[in-house]
Each structure stands twice: as C-alpha cells, then as structure tokens.
Amino acid sequence: MGEKDTAIRLVAGYGAVMSTIAAFRSHAVEAGEGFTLDQETKELLAMIAEANASMLLGVADILVALQALQINVQGFPPNADYVVTTRIVCTLPNQSYPVPELEVPEGFTLLIKAWPLNAVGSLVYVATSPAPQAQMAWPLIPNESLPYGIKNTSKLWVFSNIAGSQAVMTVEQRT
C-alpha cells in the first residue's frame, strides 16, 4: 500500500472518528428501541473517541515526517568516497613508532594489519603508549588485522620484535 493510500485511509478514519465525537457531543445519536445510554457513558465514549482521534493525528504527523525523510538505501555508514592508507616500518626492534593522525569518520573503523611479508615469527604490536611493552599491547602475526573504532589515531603506537616489520593502516573517508 502506498503512502497516498495510507494518508487517504487515515483521513477517512479521522473523519469517521470526528463525526462520532460530534454526534455524541450534540446528543444526536439515538439508540434503537430498548437501548439507552446514560450521559456518563456518552461522555466516556466521547473521550475515548477524542483520544483515538488524537492518536490518529499523531500517526498522520509521523507519516508526513517519514515522507519528508530521505532514506539512505546504501546502509550505515554511507559508502566512502575514498580510502587513506599508510604504512609504518619498524626499523628497530622494540622501538615504538606513532601511528600518523588519520581522520576516522563516524561509523567507520581504522584497520591495522601486520604486513603479510613480515618475517616468520615477527609480531607487530599495537599499543596506546609509546613504551614498547608487549604485555600492554595487542600482537599481530603476519597478515593479521585488527579493526579499531577510534577517532584519534595519533594515540596509537606500533612496534615489533623483529627489525624491518611493517604495519599498514587504512580507513575509508567521506568528503
């Protein structure tokens, strides 16, 4: 069912409810033979109808607002416009190297990967301080990657147990 059909049905339902309210308010509704409603019941039914009308108006407002929205059918986050990639070469073993400052847009993650051609037995560590402490860092074996949902990449450091090991960082970007 389209939005127009929904809106038409909503307005028709609203009109029916408002007519019922008006009829109860004016006491124009006459019951069949042997059936009577006291004034208190009529007022209660009128209040119920008014509450329903109020809810219908709220639904109508929501439908109007939804029609005005532009829905992103690409999913969240929207597709990136380009990618930024950088590489850090750990020229000395157990020496920390700062991760360059990269912008990580909302909804994206920074991906850090140990270079696949690093020496056998090498570990690239990702740390949050410049002190190269293996027990306080996340080790990556060659070709292993680690995503970080972080805003400020300049607070990250990498180091390795073997000289010449490399870490690659990549993050998608929006313009």
C-alpha positions as CSV (number, residue, x, y, z in Angstrom):
1,M,0.0,0.0,0.0
2,G,1.4,3.4,-1.0
3,E,1.8,6.4,1.2
4,K,-1.1,8.2,-0.6
5,D,-3.5,5.3,0.1
6,T,-2.4,5.3,3.7
7,A,-3.0,9.0,4.0
8,I,-6.4,8.7,2.4
9,R,-7.4,5.9,4.8
10,L,-6.1,7.9,7.7
11,V,-8.0,11.0,6.8
12,A,-11.2,8.9,6.2
13,G,-10.8,7.2,9.6
14,Y,-10.1,10.6,11.3
15,G,-13.3,11.9,9.7
16,A,-15.3,9.0,11.0
17,V,-14.0,9.4,14.5
18,M,-14.6,13.2,14.4
19,S,-18.2,12.6,13.2
20,T,-18.8,10.2,16.1
21,I,-17.4,12.8,18.5
22,A,-19.7,15.5,17.1
23,A,-22.7,13.2,17.3
24,F,-22.1,12.3,20.9
25,R,-21.4,15.9,21.8
26,S,-24.7,17.0,20.2
27,H,-26.6,14.0,21.6
28,A,-27.8,13.5,18.0
29,V,-27.2,9.7,18.3
30,E,-30.3,7.9,19.1
31,A,-30.2,4.4,20.3
32,G,-32.5,1.7,19.0
33,E,-35.6,0.6,20.9
34,G,-34.8,-0.8,24.3
35,F,-31.2,0.5,24.2
36,T,-30.3,3.6,26.1
37,L,-27.0,5.3,27.1
38,D,-26.8,7.5,30.2
39,Q,-25.0,10.8,30.0
40,E,-21.9,9.5,31.8
41,T,-21.4,6.6,29.2
42,K,-21.9,9.0,26.3
43,E,-19.2,11.3,27.7
44,L,-16.9,8.3,28.3
45,L,-17.4,7.2,24.7
46,A,-16.8,10.7,23.5
47,M,-13.5,10.9,25.5
48,I,-12.4,7.6,24.0
49,A,-13.2,8.8,20.5
50,E,-11.2,12.0,21.2
51,A,-8.2,10.0,22.4
52,N,-8.4,7.9,19.3
53,A,-8.6,11.0,17.1
54,S,-5.6,12.4,18.9
55,M,-3.6,9.2,18.2
56,L,-4.7,9.3,14.5
57,L,-3.4,12.8,14.2
58,G,-0.1,11.7,15.8
59,V,0.1,8.9,13.3
60,A,-0.7,11.3,10.4
61,D,2.1,13.6,11.7
62,I,4.5,10.7,11.8
63,L,3.6,9.7,8.2
64,V,4.1,13.2,6.9
65,A,7.5,13.4,8.7
66,L,8.5,10.0,7.2
67,Q,7.6,11.1,3.7
68,A,9.9,14.1,4.1
69,L,12.9,11.9,5.2
70,Q,15.5,10.9,2.7
71,I,16.3,7.4,3.5
72,N,19.9,6.2,2.8
73,V,19.4,2.8,1.0
74,Q,23.1,2.2,1.0
75,G,23.1,1.3,4.7
76,F,25.0,2.8,7.5
77,P,27.5,4.2,7.2
78,P,27.1,5.5,3.7
79,N,29.7,4.4,1.2
80,A,33.0,6.0,1.5
81,D,34.3,8.5,-1.1
82,Y,38.0,7.4,-0.9
83,V,40.5,5.5,1.2
84,V,43.5,6.7,3.1
85,T,46.3,4.1,3.7
86,T,49.7,4.5,5.4
87,R,52.5,2.1,6.3
88,I,54.9,2.1,9.3
89,V,58.2,0.3,9.0
90,C,59.6,-0.7,12.4
91,T,63.2,-0.2,11.5
92,L,64.4,-1.2,15.0
93,P,63.1,-4.0,17.2
94,N,61.2,-3.0,20.3
95,Q,61.1,0.7,19.3
96,S,57.7,2.4,19.3
97,Y,56.5,4.3,16.2
98,P,53.5,6.7,16.4
99,V,50.5,6.0,14.1
100,P,50.0,9.1,12.0
101,E,46.9,11.1,12.6
102,L,44.2,9.9,10.3
103,E,40.6,11.0,10.4
104,V,38.2,8.2,11.1
105,P,34.7,9.3,10.2
106,E,31.7,8.3,12.4
107,G,30.6,4.7,11.6
108,F,34.0,3.7,10.1
109,T,36.9,1.9,11.6
110,L,40.6,2.1,11.3
111,L,42.1,-1.2,10.2
112,I,45.6,-2.0,11.2
113,K,47.3,-5.0,9.6
114,A,50.7,-6.7,10.0
115,W,52.3,-6.8,6.6
116,P,51.9,-10.3,5.1
117,L,55.5,-10.5,4.1
118,N,56.9,-9.7,7.6
119,A,59.5,-12.2,8.7
120,V,58.3,-15.6,10.1
121,G,58.0,-15.2,13.9
122,S,57.6,-11.5,13.8
123,L,54.9,-9.8,15.9
124,V,53.7,-6.3,15.3
125,Y,52.2,-4.8,18.5
126,V,49.5,-2.1,18.6
127,A,49.8,-0.1,21.8
128,T,48.3,3.0,23.4
129,S,51.5,4.3,24.8
130,P,55.0,4.9,23.4
131,A,56.5,2.5,25.8
132,P,57.2,-0.8,23.9
133,Q,55.6,-3.2,26.5
134,A,54.4,-6.4,24.9
135,Q,52.1,-7.2,27.9
136,M,50.3,-3.9,27.3
137,A,49.8,-4.2,23.5
138,W,47.9,-6.3,21.0
139,P,50.1,-8.6,19.0
140,L,49.5,-9.2,15.3
141,I,51.1,-12.1,13.4
142,P,51.9,-11.5,9.7
143,N,48.7,-10.9,7.6
144,E,46.6,-10.5,10.8
145,S,44.4,-7.4,11.0
146,L,42.7,-5.5,13.8
147,P,39.8,-3.0,13.5
148,Y,39.7,0.0,15.8
149,G,36.6,2.2,16.2
150,I,38.7,5.1,17.3
151,K,38.5,8.8,16.5
152,N,42.1,9.9,17.2
153,T,44.7,7.6,15.6
154,S,47.5,9.7,17.0
155,K,47.0,8.0,20.3
156,L,48.1,4.6,18.9
157,W,51.7,3.3,18.6
158,V,53.2,0.2,16.9
159,F,56.4,-1.7,17.5
160,S,57.7,-5.1,16.5
161,N,60.0,-7.8,18.0
162,I,61.9,-8.0,14.6
163,A,63.5,-5.1,12.7
164,G,62.0,-4.3,9.4
165,S,58.5,-5.5,10.3
166,Q,55.7,-3.3,8.8
167,A,52.2,-2.3,9.8
168,V,49.6,-1.0,7.4
169,M,46.7,1.2,8.3
170,T,43.7,2.0,6.2
171,V,40.5,3.9,6.8
172,E,37.6,4.9,4.5
173,Q,36.8,8.6,4.1
174,R,34.0,10.8,3.1
175,T,34.3,14.2,1.5
